[in-house]
Amino acid sequence: MTVDQAITLIQQMLYVSLLVGAPVILIAFIVGLLISIFQAATQIHEMTLTFIPKIFATVVALIIFGSWIFRKLIDFTQELLKNLIVYIS
């Protein structure tokens, strides 16, 4: 495996990990931001008020995007295994 192949492989890996993690992280961020605005407006600073909706939103996001995430990971793994012989030789 040459340096260029290793760099390409690492770039693909980082891109796929960013792509599959982005929807869930983005939804958790938006829910957390909305809850923070609500807490600042009402001055209610209950710790469970932040965690429970974010956990619920994350689970819902995983249910919605789970099959898409799984498909992306399967496609990346299949492509990696196909090219494994090329990378090794």
C-alpha positions in Angstrom: 0.0 0.0 0.0 1.4 3.3 -1.0 1.1 6.5 0.9 -1.4 7.9 -1.6 -3.6 4.9 -1.2 -3.5 5.2 2.6 -4.4 8.9 2.5 -7.3 8.2 0.1 -8.5 5.4 2.4 -8.3 7.6 5.4 -10.1 10.5 3.6 -12.9 8.1 2.6 -13.2 6.8 6.1 -13.4 10.2 7.6 -16.0 11.3 5.0 -18.2 8.3 5.7 -18.0 8.7 9.5 -18.8 12.4 9.2 -21.7 11.6 6.8 -23.3 8.9 9.0 -22.8 10.8 12.3 -24.0 14.2 11.1 -27.8 13.7 11.1 -28.0 12.4 14.7 -25.5 14.9 16.0 -27.2 17.8 14.2 -30.7 16.8 15.5 -29.3 16.5 19.1 -27.6 19.9 18.7 -30.8 21.6 17.4 -32.9 20.1 20.3 -30.3 21.2 22.8 -30.2 24.7 21.4 -34.0 24.9 21.6 -34.1 23.7 25.1 -31.4 26.1 26.1 -33.4 29.0 24.6 -36.4 27.8 26.5 -34.5 27.5 29.8 -33.0 31.0 29.3 -36.5 32.5 28.6 -38.2 30.8 31.6 -35.2 30.6 33.9 -36.0 26.9 34.6 -32.6 25.2 35.0 -33.6 21.6 35.6 -30.9 19.1 34.5 -33.3 16.5 33.4 -35.0 19.0 31.1 -31.9 19.0 28.9 -31.1 15.3 28.8 -34.4 13.6 28.4 -35.5 15.5 25.2 -32.0 15.1 23.6 -32.0 11.4 24.3 -35.5 11.1 22.9 -34.6 13.1 19.8 -31.4 11.0 19.3 -33.4 7.8 19.5 -35.9 9.1 17.0 -33.2 10.2 14.7 -31.6 6.8 14.9 -34.9 5.2 14.1 -35.4 7.5 11.1 -31.9 7.5 9.7 -30.8 4.1 11.0 -31.4 2.2 7.8 -29.7 4.9 5.7 -26.7 4.9 8.1 -26.5 1.2 8.0 -26.7 1.2 4.2 -23.9 3.8 3.9 -21.7 1.7 6.3 -22.4 -1.5 4.3 -21.6 0.2 1.0 -18.3 1.6 2.4 -17.3 -1.8 3.8 -18.1 -3.6 0.5 -16.1 -1.0 -1.4 -13.3 -1.4 1.0 -13.3 -5.2 0.8 -13.4 -5.0 -3.0 -10.4 -2.7 -3.1 -8.5 -4.6 -0.3 -6.7 -6.8 -2.9 -5.7 -3.7 -4.8 -4.4 -2.0 -1.7 -2.5 -5.0 -0.5 -0.7 -5.7 -3.8 
